[in-house]
Amino acid sequence: MQCLIWFALAIIMLRMIRDLDMTLIRTFVTTADKASMTAAANALHLTQGAVSQQVKRLEEVLGQSLFERDRRGLRLTRSGERLLDKARRLLRLNDEILAEIRGGAVAGRVRVGVPYDLVGTLLAPVLKAYAEAYPQVEISLVCASSPELAAALAAGTIDLAVIEERVGPSPGECLLIDRLVWVGARGGAARLKRPLPVSIVADTCAFRPAVLSALAEHGLDWRTVFENGNIDATTATVRSDLAVTTWLASTVPADLDILSDAGLPALPNFSVNLHLPKHATQPAAQAFAGHIREGLSRYRQAA
């Protein structure tokens, strides 16, 4: 009898809950993005059990199942799909309010790691908005390849990093997924040459293993034109029709072509992930992370 009374009280309390816990919402969104509770736990610096309990708690509050499991991992139910967009908006508003209210108190220095190809494209508006919102914060920008940025974050020489990785399990928080595409000069002939002239920003480029693997599987001979870590020089070799390269579709300059009909092998999708240190994150870095989430969320909605 006592167990039944406690169960009834629990049901009554759940029905009385009118406010959503942002912690539960953030865990839900991260789990949906990762399609894995283990990956979500890594991104949120929680145990898998804690993530599972938080998802269960949210399902109890809403009275709906949000996930179901298939062979590829977790999949959103129809209720989960309905919630996801609204949950993202809730988190954006929550982070925006916190950033504005705390803005006057945030000062110091934040060291941000960004890949070469993103700093002048997707992240340019984010950098501008952050600098305007937090004029007392000194921003130090570190541009390098994604593997180099991951190493710098682990070594503690940067405070957070935006890293490009093949879609799949990652300790980072997925901000968006984009196509990796072949890029060449408009109306150019480099795409037709054999061996294929390829220009890659650096030999540590995150795209390089995927590109070389695709060329090998396709049986396509290639040669290196440029690999020294300069995005401007890489762009120049492509504009001059000396070579082709690979970029995320969202970062391709308007005057260059995405090559979809040149007999080149298909390339995998890549995710743009936010990586934070395993130790405590300073307020300036937390605020910057919020700006990145909001900025790329707006990009996803506009795309």
Disulfide bonds with the S-S distance in Angstrom:
none
